[in-house]
């Protein structure tokens, strides 16, 4: 692993930027229609519970990333196989997020530009950032965090000032009962984006004060979750449930409707910067942990050797992963969340925690018995 240390405030910022990343881009919780915000808040609550599993594993192995303590818990060979599967999972999710933002730019602004060109520019920027190191990425996060919140406040003022918000679009609450909301929570909002905090099991050892892990990560998750829920509320209030469900990029559609004082309009291009920044950090974090995880697994002295090859794989896969955006979204909702996210984010970590609990409980009596003879001999 890289010899880097970051502050709790920087970890907090990275969690917020990561969680908001592509969550604001797509219509998160759209299958719950006007109750999307409820399913998002449920996802936040469930995500925090899942994070406590990751946090407990970190307490057992504070100096090791996920790829390291997998081998401690499961044994050398099974642990290495699982570590390799996690690295592939991180690369795959980075690929999906890169495709999301490539599609955003090619369908809105750069309509005549090939997807591979847009994705290449993004991945080259990320390669440069990873080459500079994790501390540099964390410091850049602090800079852009302030910019994003300034833009969010301006956007909220403009949407409200334009008279676009119609609260009647939020009614009736729970029109079809709680079942659609709960289904959306289980299938979507629990694992995306909150369950994706599994990626931070690779980054927690970088925190210079391990005692602040809980407050930095849970605080970041909570702030991001509230922001995502508010965004969903505003999108539904402006667009209505039907358009919110049909729109590929609801936030951009909402911003595109702003018209104030007959000259403030067409701000969707300006606010695209807001979305691209979030996407940059989400891809960067998934990409970076894949690089350091592979370096840790294969015992390489420097992770820089893997930076460009893994970046090339992510770029190539982002173009080939689906023939069109509709197929890409369908795969993400019906395949990835159930068959990849649940096992890698929830099932395997819970299983690891159970084994780690019993292994560490067995060690404690042995440690106490070895300490007592030493104390008697000293007396």
C-alpha positions as CSV (number, residue, x, y, z in Angstrom):
1,X,0.0,0.0,0.0
2,X,1.0,3.6,-0.5
3,X,2.6,5.3,2.4
4,X,0.0,8.0,2.9
5,X,-2.1,9.5,5.7
6,X,-5.1,11.7,5.5
7,X,-7.2,13.7,8.1
8,X,-10.7,12.7,9.3
9,X,-12.1,15.8,7.6
10,X,-10.6,14.7,4.3
11,X,-12.1,11.2,4.7
12,X,-15.4,12.8,5.4
13,X,-15.2,14.9,2.2
14,X,-14.3,11.8,0.1
15,X,-17.2,9.8,1.5
16,X,-19.7,12.6,0.7
17,X,-18.3,13.1,-2.9
18,X,-18.2,9.3,-3.5
19,X,-21.7,8.7,-2.2
20,X,-23.2,11.6,-4.2
21,X,-21.2,10.7,-7.3
22,X,-23.4,9.0,-9.8
23,X,-26.4,8.9,-7.4
24,X,-27.4,12.4,-8.4
25,X,-26.9,11.6,-12.0
26,X,-29.5,8.9,-12.4
27,X,-33.0,8.9,-10.9
28,X,-32.2,7.0,-7.8
29,X,-35.3,5.3,-6.3
30,X,-37.4,6.1,-9.4
31,X,-39.3,2.8,-9.2
32,X,-40.8,4.1,-6.0
33,X,-42.1,7.2,-7.9
34,X,-43.0,10.1,-5.6
35,X,-41.8,8.1,-2.6
36,X,-38.3,7.8,-3.9
37,X,-37.0,10.0,-1.1
38,X,-38.4,7.5,1.5
39,X,-36.5,4.6,-0.1
40,X,-33.3,6.7,-0.2
41,X,-33.6,7.4,3.5
42,X,-34.2,3.7,4.2
43,X,-31.2,2.9,2.1
44,X,-29.2,5.3,4.2
45,X,-30.3,3.7,7.4
46,X,-29.5,0.2,6.0
47,X,-26.2,1.4,4.7
48,X,-25.1,2.7,8.1
49,X,-25.9,-0.7,9.6
50,X,-23.8,-2.4,6.9
51,X,-21.0,0.0,7.5
52,X,-20.8,-1.1,11.2
53,X,-19.9,-4.5,9.8
54,X,-17.0,-2.9,7.8
55,X,-16.0,-0.9,10.9
56,X,-15.9,-3.9,13.1
57,X,-13.6,-5.7,10.7
58,X,-11.4,-2.6,10.7
59,X,-11.2,-2.7,14.5
60,X,-10.0,-6.3,14.3
61,X,-7.4,-5.5,11.6
62,X,-6.7,-1.8,11.7
63,X,-3.5,-1.8,9.7
64,X,-4.8,-4.0,6.8
65,X,-7.0,-3.3,3.8
66,X,-9.8,-5.7,2.8
67,X,-7.5,-7.6,0.5
68,X,-5.1,-8.1,3.4
69,X,-7.5,-9.3,6.2
70,X,-9.3,-11.6,3.7
71,X,-6.2,-13.8,3.8
72,X,-6.0,-13.6,7.6
73,X,-9.6,-14.6,8.1
74,X,-10.2,-17.1,5.2
75,X,-6.7,-18.5,4.9
76,X,-4.1,-17.9,2.2
77,X,-5.6,-19.5,-0.9
78,X,-9.4,-18.8,-0.3
79,X,-8.5,-15.3,0.9
80,X,-6.4,-14.6,-2.2
81,X,-9.2,-15.8,-4.5
82,X,-11.8,-13.6,-2.7
83,X,-9.3,-10.7,-2.8
84,X,-8.9,-11.1,-6.5
85,X,-12.7,-11.2,-7.0
86,X,-13.1,-8.0,-5.0
87,X,-10.4,-6.3,-7.2
88,X,-12.4,-7.4,-10.3
89,X,-15.6,-6.1,-8.7
90,X,-14.0,-2.7,-8.0
91,X,-12.7,-2.5,-11.6
92,X,-16.2,-3.4,-12.9
93,X,-18.0,-0.8,-10.9
94,X,-15.5,1.8,-12.0
95,X,-16.2,0.8,-15.5
96,X,-20.0,1.2,-15.0
97,X,-19.6,4.7,-13.5
98,X,-17.3,5.8,-16.3
99,X,-19.9,4.6,-18.8
100,X,-22.6,6.6,-16.9
101,X,-20.7,9.9,-17.2
102,X,-19.6,9.2,-20.8
103,X,-23.2,8.7,-21.8
104,X,-24.2,11.9,-19.9
105,X,-21.7,14.0,-21.9
106,X,-22.3,12.3,-25.3
107,X,-26.1,12.6,-25.1
108,X,-26.2,16.2,-23.9
109,X,-23.3,18.3,-25.0
110,X,-20.8,16.4,-27.1
111,X,-23.4,14.7,-29.3
112,X,-21.0,14.3,-32.2
113,X,-18.1,13.0,-30.1
114,X,-17.4,9.3,-29.8
115,X,-17.9,7.8,-26.4
116,X,-14.4,6.4,-26.4
117,X,-12.9,9.9,-26.7
118,X,-14.8,11.3,-23.7
119,X,-14.0,8.3,-21.6
120,X,-10.3,8.5,-22.6
121,X,-10.1,12.1,-21.4
122,X,-11.7,11.2,-18.1
123,X,-9.5,8.1,-17.5
124,X,-6.3,10.0,-18.4
125,X,-7.1,12.7,-15.8
126,X,-7.8,10.0,-13.2
127,X,-4.5,8.2,-14.0
128,X,-2.6,11.4,-13.5
129,X,-4.4,11.9,-10.1
130,X,-3.6,8.4,-8.9
131,X,0.0,8.9,-10.0
132,X,0.2,11.9,-7.7
133,X,-1.0,9.9,-4.7
134,X,-3.9,9.5,-2.4
135,X,-3.1,12.5,-0.3
136,X,-3.3,14.7,-3.3
137,X,-6.7,13.2,-4.3
138,X,-7.9,13.9,-0.7
139,X,-6.7,17.6,-0.9
140,X,-8.4,18.1,-4.2
141,X,-11.6,16.7,-2.7
142,X,-11.5,19.4,-0.1
143,X,-11.3,22.0,-2.8
144,X,-14.1,20.7,-4.9
145,X,-16.3,20.0,-1.9
146,X,-16.7,23.7,-1.3
147,X,-17.4,24.4,-5.0
148,X,-20.0,21.7,-5.2
149,X,-21.9,23.0,-2.2
150,X,-21.8,26.6,-3.6
151,X,-23.3,25.3,-6.8
152,X,-25.9,23.3,-5.0
153,X,-27.1,26.3,-3.0
154,X,-27.3,28.4,-6.1
155,X,-29.2,25.7,-7.9
156,X,-31.7,25.4,-5.1
157,X,-32.3,29.2,-5.0
158,X,-32.8,29.3,-8.8
159,X,-35.2,26.4,-8.9
160,X,-37.2,27.9,-6.0
161,X,-37.1,31.4,-7.5
162,X,-38.3,30.1,-10.9
163,X,-41.5,28.8,-9.3
164,X,-40.9,25.2,-10.5
165,X,-41.6,23.4,-7.3
166,X,-45.1,21.9,-7.1
167,X,-45.5,20.1,-3.8
168,X,-48.7,18.4,-5.1
169,X,-46.5,16.2,-7.2
170,X,-45.3,14.5,-4.0
171,X,-48.8,13.3,-3.2
172,X,-50.3,10.9,-2.4
173,X,-47.6,9.5,-0.2
174,X,-47.3,5.7,-0.2
175,X,-50.0,5.6,-3.0
176,X,-49.4,1.9,-3.6
177,X,-48.5,1.0,0.0
178,X,-45.1,0.4,1.5
179,X,-44.3,-2.6,-0.7
180,X,-42.9,-0.7,-3.8
181,X,-40.8,1.5,-1.4
182,X,-39.4,-1.5,0.4
183,X,-38.7,-3.3,-2.9
184,X,-36.8,-0.3,-4.2
185,X,-34.9,-0.2,-0.9
186,X,-33.8,-3.9,-1.1
187,X,-33.1,-3.9,-4.8
188,X,-31.6,-0.5,-5.3
189,X,-31.0,2.1,-2.6
190,X,-29.4,-0.2,0.0
191,X,-26.6,-1.3,-2.3
192,X,-26.4,1.9,-4.4
193,X,-24.8,4.0,-3.3
194,X,-24.7,3.2,0.5
195,X,-23.5,-0.4,0.3
196,X,-20.7,0.8,-2.0
197,X,-18.9,1.9,1.2
198,X,-17.3,-1.5,0.9
199,X,-14.7,0.4,-1.1
200,X,-13.6,2.3,1.9
201,X,-12.5,-0.9,3.7
202,X,-9.4,-0.5,1.4
203,X,-8.9,3.2,2.5
204,X,-9.5,3.2,6.3
205,X,-5.9,2.3,7.2
206,X,-4.9,5.6,5.6
207,X,-6.7,7.7,8.3
208,X,-4.2,9.3,10.6
209,X,-6.5,9.0,13.6
210,X,-8.3,5.6,13.6
211,X,-10.6,6.7,16.4
212,X,-12.3,9.1,14.1
213,X,-13.2,6.5,11.4
214,X,-16.8,6.1,12.6
215,X,-17.7,9.8,12.8
216,X,-16.0,10.6,9.5
217,X,-17.6,7.8,7.5
218,X,-21.1,7.8,9.1
219,X,-21.2,11.6,9.1
220,X,-20.3,11.6,5.4
221,X,-22.8,8.9,4.6
222,X,-25.6,10.8,6.5
223,X,-24.9,14.2,4.8
224,X,-24.7,12.6,1.3
225,X,-27.9,10.6,2.0
226,X,-29.8,13.6,3.0
227,X,-28.6,15.5,0.0
228,X,-29.6,12.7,-2.4
229,X,-33.1,12.5,-0.7
230,X,-33.6,16.3,-1.1
231,X,-32.5,16.1,-4.7
232,X,-35.0,13.3,-5.4
233,X,-37.7,15.4,-3.6
234,X,-37.0,18.4,-5.8
235,X,-36.8,16.4,-9.0
236,X,-40.3,14.8,-8.3
237,X,-41.7,18.2,-7.2
238,X,-40.5,19.9,-10.4
239,X,-41.0,17.1,-13.0
240,X,-43.8,15.0,-11.5
241,X,-43.6,11.3,-10.9
242,X,-44.0,10.2,-14.6
243,X,-41.3,12.4,-16.1
244,X,-39.0,11.6,-13.1
245,X,-39.3,7.9,-13.9
246,X,-38.8,8.4,-17.7
247,X,-35.9,10.8,-17.6
248,X,-32.4,9.4,-18.0
249,X,-30.9,12.3,-16.1
250,X,-33.7,13.9,-13.9
251,X,-31.4,16.5,-12.2
252,X,-30.3,17.9,-15.6
253,X,-33.9,18.0,-16.8
254,X,-34.9,19.9,-13.6
255,X,-32.0,22.4,-14.0
256,X,-32.9,22.8,-17.7
257,X,-36.3,24.1,-16.7
258,X,-34.9,27.1,-14.8
259,X,-35.9,30.4,-16.3
260,X,-35.5,33.5,-14.2
261,X,-35.9,37.2,-15.1
262,X,-36.0,36.3,-18.9
263,X,-32.2,35.9,-19.1
264,X,-31.1,33.3,-16.5
265,X,-31.8,30.0,-18.4
266,X,-30.0,27.0,-20.0
267,X,-28.0,26.4,-16.9
268,X,-28.0,22.6,-17.4
269,X,-24.6,22.9,-19.1
270,X,-23.2,24.9,-16.2
271,X,-24.5,22.4,-13.6
272,X,-23.0,19.5,-15.6
273,X,-19.7,20.4,-14.0
274,X,-21.3,19.6,-10.7
275,X,-22.1,16.1,-11.8
276,X,-18.8,15.5,-13.6
277,X,-16.8,16.4,-10.4
278,X,-18.8,13.8,-8.4
279,X,-18.3,11.2,-11.1
280,X,-14.5,11.9,-11.2
281,X,-14.2,11.1,-7.5
282,X,-16.3,8.0,-7.6
283,X,-14.4,6.5,-10.5
284,X,-11.1,7.6,-9.0
285,X,-11.8,5.9,-5.6
286,X,-13.0,2.6,-7.2
287,X,-10.0,2.7,-9.6
288,X,-7.5,3.5,-6.9
289,X,-8.6,0.7,-4.6
290,X,-8.4,-1.7,-7.4
291,X,-4.8,-0.6,-8.1
292,X,-3.6,-0.8,-4.4
293,X,-5.6,-4.0,-3.9
294,X,-3.8,-5.7,-6.8
295,X,-0.5,-4.4,-5.6
296,X,-1.2,-5.8,-2.1
297,X,-2.4,-9.1,-3.5
298,X,0.6,-9.7,-5.8
299,X,3.1,-8.2,-3.3
300,X,4.4,-5.4,-5.5
301,X,6.6,-2.7,-4.0
302,X,4.8,0.1,-5.9
303,X,1.3,0.3,-7.1
304,X,2.3,2.7,-9.9
305,X,3.1,-0.2,-12.2
306,X,-0.5,-1.2,-12.3
307,X,-1.9,2.3,-12.7
308,X,-1.9,2.5,-16.5
309,X,-2.8,-1.2,-17.3
310,X,-5.9,-1.2,-15.0
311,X,-6.9,2.2,-16.4
312,X,-6.7,0.8,-19.9
313,X,-8.9,-2.2,-18.9
314,X,-11.5,0.2,-17.4
315,X,-11.5,2.4,-20.5
316,X,-11.9,-0.5,-22.9
317,X,-14.6,-2.2,-20.8
318,X,-16.6,1.0,-20.4
319,X,-17.1,1.1,-24.2
320,X,-17.8,-2.6,-24.6
321,X,-19.9,-3.2,-21.5
322,X,-23.3,-2.5,-23.3
323,X,-24.4,-1.7,-26.8
324,X,-26.5,1.3,-25.6
325,X,-27.4,3.3,-22.5
326,X,-30.8,1.6,-22.0
327,X,-29.1,-1.9,-22.0
328,X,-26.5,-0.5,-19.6
329,X,-29.1,0.8,-17.1
330,X,-31.2,-2.4,-17.4
331,X,-28.1,-4.5,-16.5
332,X,-27.3,-2.3,-13.6
333,X,-30.8,-2.5,-12.1
334,X,-31.6,-6.2,-12.6
335,X,-28.2,-7.9,-12.6
336,X,-25.5,-6.0,-10.8
337,X,-27.6,-5.0,-7.7
338,X,-28.8,-8.6,-6.9
339,X,-26.0,-10.9,-8.2
340,X,-22.9,-8.7,-7.5
341,X,-23.7,-6.0,-5.0
342,X,-25.5,-8.1,-2.4
343,X,-22.8,-10.8,-2.2
344,X,-19.8,-8.4,-2.3
345,X,-21.3,-5.7,-0.1
346,X,-23.4,-7.6,2.4
347,X,-23.2,-11.4,2.4
348,X,-19.4,-11.9,2.3
349,X,-18.6,-9.1,4.8
350,X,-21.1,-10.5,7.3
351,X,-19.6,-13.9,6.9
352,X,-16.1,-12.5,7.4
353,X,-17.2,-10.7,10.5
354,X,-18.6,-13.9,12.0
355,X,-15.4,-15.8,11.4
356,X,-13.2,-12.9,12.6
357,X,-15.3,-12.7,15.8
358,X,-14.7,-16.4,16.7
359,X,-11.1,-16.3,15.7
360,X,-10.3,-13.2,17.8
361,X,-12.3,-14.6,20.7
362,X,-10.1,-17.7,20.7
363,X,-7.0,-15.6,20.7
364,X,-8.0,-13.4,23.8
365,X,-7.8,-16.2,26.4
366,X,-4.5,-17.4,25.0
367,X,-3.1,-13.8,25.3
368,X,-4.4,-13.5,28.8
369,X,-2.8,-16.9,29.8
370,X,0.5,-15.9,28.4
371,X,0.4,-12.5,30.2
372,X,-0.3,-14.0,33.7
373,X,2.9,-16.2,33.9
374,X,4.9,-13.2,32.8
375,X,3.3,-11.1,35.6
376,X,3.9,-13.8,38.2
377,X,7.6,-14.2,37.2
378,X,8.1,-10.5,37.4
379,X,6.7,-10.6,40.9
